[in-house]
Amino acid sequence: MSGGPLGQSELERRAGVLIEALPYIRSFAGKSFVIKYGGSAMSDPALQQAVITDLVLLKYVGLHPVVVHGGGGRLSQWMRRLGMEPRFVEGLRVTDAETMQLAQMVLVGSVNQEIVALINRMGGRAVGLSGTDGNLIVARKRQTPGKEAVDLGFVGEVEKVNAGLIHLLERDGYIPVISSIGVGLSGEPYNINADTVAGEVAAALKADKLILLTDVRGVMEDPADPGTLISTLDVEQARHLVTGHAVKEGMIPKLEACVKALEAGVPRAHIIDGRREHALLLELFTDRGIGTMVVG
């Protein structure tokens, strides 16, 4: 290993970091943490390496991370490559049969397996899942938002999450990696917003935390001004931001996911900036944390 010996002050600083983390590690040991992974943290190689390292470390110190991932950007790229133009209605992707087939190929066959392989390569033990595996995510067709009737196709919303399957994998030392594809009662697949899936999984697991990695610092009073970050919200404030149209489309499913998880008994939910290296460790194991925390 290259580099000279560390100075005494640097050694003491590193020891201080571990000491600061100790009470959090002790408190969180054996608890489930649902982490929605997407955005720059999934597309930038350096950030991707940091997130995967964090996940493996969490497992080794006794926590149970459960990963729910998106991949909408990758799906849109493939659609355009094949001459298909992505179309959205109030933030939801219109998903016809051809788009649904491509979504399964990209999210389940490509993105999911890449994340699993990276975790395994870093010394973790990951298992990739979609909603069809063991009826993990039972879904129904999502009704059109708004007043005008628009058929969104195979866009779903979660009816039930098979928490037992996830707990089984956790107990056996695995990190479940879940793609946001659900299955209907007749076996038909559904494309579901990944933030929504993460909130439903956290609710079903009665997780200790829901953490959503995103490409902004958190919830802001003025999205154009990073200095207006809201550090803490309660459920009623989060609902008001959504119903009062005070947040943009991308933040709406995130806040709704937080509310869903908290209403089911999850103590805290966090919306944090996945563009910061080791954002998960900063949020979980430091006194100040980062981003926006939503509490009951």
N, C-alpha and C positions, 0 to 999 in steps of 0.2 A: 504494500500500500504506500503510495507516494505522499510526500508532505512531511514537514518537520514535526517535532513534538508540540503538543498543545501547551499554552501557558497556563499558569495556575488559575488566573481569573476566568479563562475560557472553560477550564475543567469545572470550576465552581458554578459557572453559569449553567452548564449542562446538567450538573447535579441538581441545581435549583429547579430546572424545568421538570425533571423527574419527580422531585418532591411535590411540586405544584400539582402534577397529574395524579399523584397517589390517591388522594381522597376520592377523586372522580372514578378512578379505576376500581377502587374498593366498592363504591356505591353502585356502579353500573355492572359489575361482574354478574354474568348469568342472565342479563337482560337482553331483550330483542330491540334492535334499532333498525328501522326501515329507512333506507337511503335511496332517494330517487336520483338516478345518475343520468345526466344528459348535458346538452349544450357544449360549450367550449371544453369543459372537463373531459368530454368523451372524444372530441375531435383533435385537440392539441396534444401531441405525443408527450411533452413534458408534464402537462397537467394530468394526462391519463396515467402516466407512471406514478405520480404523486398520489392520486386517488386509490389506485390499486394497492400501493404500498400501505396507505392508511387502512384499507379494508383488511389486509392480511394482519397488520399489527393489532387491530381491534380484536380479531379472532384469537390471536395468540395471548392477549392479556385477559381473555375470559369473557368478552362481549360476544353477542350474536348478531353480526350485521346481516341484513337481508337486502339485496339489491333489486330495485325495480328500474328498468331502463327504458328510455325512449329510443329515438332514432328517426324522427320525422325528417330531419335535414337530409339524412342519407337516403331515405325513401323518395323524397322530392327529387334528388339528384338522379336517381335511377329512373324515375318516371320521365323526366325531361330527356334523359338519354334514349329512352324508348319511344319518344314522340308523344308522351302523355302529359298533359298540362295539369298540375295540381290545382285543386279548387277547394276553397274553404268557405264555410258559412258560420259566422260568429265564432271563428277560431277552430271549428271542427272540420276535419278533412272529409270531403265527399268521397265515399269509398264504394265504388261499384265492384262487381265480381273480379274484374281484371286487376284493379288496384288492390283488392283484398289479397289476391294470390301473390302479388308482388310484395305486399307488406309482410306476409308470412315468410317469404323467401329472404327479405332483407333483415327484418327484426329477429326472427327466430333462427334462420339458417346462417346468417352472417354476423350481425352485431352481437347477438347473444353468445355465440360461440367464441367470438374474439375476446369478449370480456372474461369468459370462463377460462380460456387458454392463458390470458395474462395473469389471472389470479393464481392459477396452478403453477405457472412459470415462476412466480414470486414466492412460492413456497406454501401457498394456501391450498385448500381443497374446495373447489367450486363445482356446483351442479347447475346446468342450465335448464330452465323450465319455461314453458308457455302455459297459457290458461287451459289448453287441451290436455296437459299431462295430469292424469289423475283427477280430471275435472277441477283443477286448481282454481280457475276463475270462471264461474258460471255467469253468463251474461244474457242480456236481452237487448233487443233493438232499441236504440235511443230515439226518443221522440224529438221532432224538429224543434229547435229553440226558436223563440220569437213567435210572431203572429202568423206569418206567411208559411204555408205548408211547403217544405222542401224535403224531398226524400234524400237522406244522407247515405242511403245504401247500408253497407255492413259496418255501421258505427254503433258501438254498443255501450251499455252502462252495466256496472257490476251488480249482480243479484246476490252472489255468495262467494266467499273465499274459503277454500279448504285449508284452514290453519293447521290441521293435524299433520298434513304432509310436510309443511314447512318446519313445524316443531320437530318432526322425526329427523329431518336432515340436520337441523341445528344440533340436536342431541348427539348425532353421530359425527360431529365435527366439521360439517360442510357449510359453505356459504352459498345459500340459494341465490341464483341470478334469474330474475323473472322478466320476461318480455311482456309487453302490454297487449297481448292478444287473448281474448276471451273465447269461450265456447258456449253456444246456445243449447237449449234443451234437445234440439234435433241434430246436434253435432255441427251446426253451422258456425264458422269462425266470425269473430267481431274484432274490429280495430277500436281500441279504447285509449283515451288520453292517459299518458303514463303518470302524470301527477295524480289523476283520479284513482288509478290502480294503486299507487303508493299509499294514498290515504285509506283506501279500503283494506289493503293488506295490513297496515298499521292498526286499524280498528279491529280487524279479525284476530290479530295476534295479541291484542292488548299490549302493544309495544311500549317501551319506556319512552321512546322518542321517534318522531318522524322528522327526517331531515331532507329538504329539497335543495339540490344543487342547481343554481341558475346562473344566468349571465349578467345579473345586476347585483348590487350590494345587498339588496333586500327590498322591503316595501318602503317606498319613499313618498312623502307628501307631494313633492314635485318630481316626477320621473326624470326631468331634465337637470335636476340639481342633486348630485350625490350627497351634498351636505344636509339634505332633509330626510336622511334615513330615520325610520321609526324603529327603535331598538326593541320595544315590547308592545304587543297588542293583546287585548283579550278577545274572546270569541265574539262578543257583541260588536266591538270595533271592527273586527275582520268582516263580519256580515255587512256592516254598514258601508264599508269601503266597496264591497261587491255590488250591493243593491243600489248604492248611490253613484255607481259608475265612476268612482274616484280612482280606479286602477285600470290599466290597459288589459287587453284581451288575454295576453300570456300570463298575467298575474292572477286572473280570475280563477282558473282551475287550481292554482297553487293554494290560494286562500281557502277555496272550497274544500280542498283535500285536508288542510289543517283543521278546519271546523269539523269535518266528518270524523277525523281521528280523535279530536278532543272530546267530542260528544260521546264517543264510544269508550272513553276512559283513558286515552293516552294523555299523560300529564302535560307534555310540551311538544310543540312542533317548531321547526326552525326553517327559515328560508335564507340560505346563505350564498355567498358569491363563490361559485365553483371555479372562477378564474384565479383565485388565490391558491398558491401551492399549499398543500396539506390543510385545506380548509376544514376538513372533518376533525382533525386533531385539535386545531385552534378552537373550534366550537365546543368540542366535548371535554377537553382536558386543560383548559385555561380559565382563569378567574373571570376574564372579561368577555370572552367569546366574540363572535362576529355576526353580522346580519340581523335579521328580525326574528324574535322569539314570540310565538303565539301561545298564550296560556288560557286556561279555563276561567 
